[in-house]
Amino acid sequence: MLSGHRERYGRQHPQWGNYHFASGYRFYAGHLGGNVYQAVSEGHRAVTNFRHPVARVRSLYRYFRSVPIPETELGDARFFAVRFARSRSFEEFVLTDDPRVRVYTENQHARQLTRSPWRLDRNVDLAAAISLVDRMPCFYVCEEPERSLAWFGKVFGLTAIPRENVTSSFSPDERLPDMAEAILAINRLDLLLHDYALARLRALLTIDDAPLERAAA
């Protein structure tokens, strides 16, 4: 997010939460939701990263199973979904109704762009999410890395974007079942947003636009 004038929502607006303690910075990054954005924004512009829901959930499961977390912390309530992924099959991970897992696997991007990715609120304002996407100076779509990088280069003057937090490689024995139908059944809004962003990116930038060089992992 980039700095500028104050948005219409106050820093302690009841709809967005009390995040005024974090205001005053030029740049914010992380798994932040619309509630934080609206609370601290002073004309900041948001950018985001899109990924097809099936690919995202599959990657999430592998990440939870491989991310290094000290045993002394793994028992903490905030790591329930990690423990679940490590002790259950991929089918169970996708199909569970446990809200402590569903908060990660069900329409998380749509919830992130409107309110909070950490609340399993199913009343998502899709029009508001699309409106925010339309106001973004650029965004990244994982399925179109060259176009995405070229767009970031034009907007921010970047020459490379490094890869960070990359999930470690996995054994062929860990190949996951498809589960695409089940994943899409709980990610219809995320799929709509992904496809909208992908179409918009392809319409704005042709493949002939000079891509940036991706930095080494």
Order of alpha helices (4+ residues) and beta strands (2+ residues): alpha-beta-alpha-alpha-alpha-alpha-alpha-alpha-alpha-beta-alpha-alpha-alpha
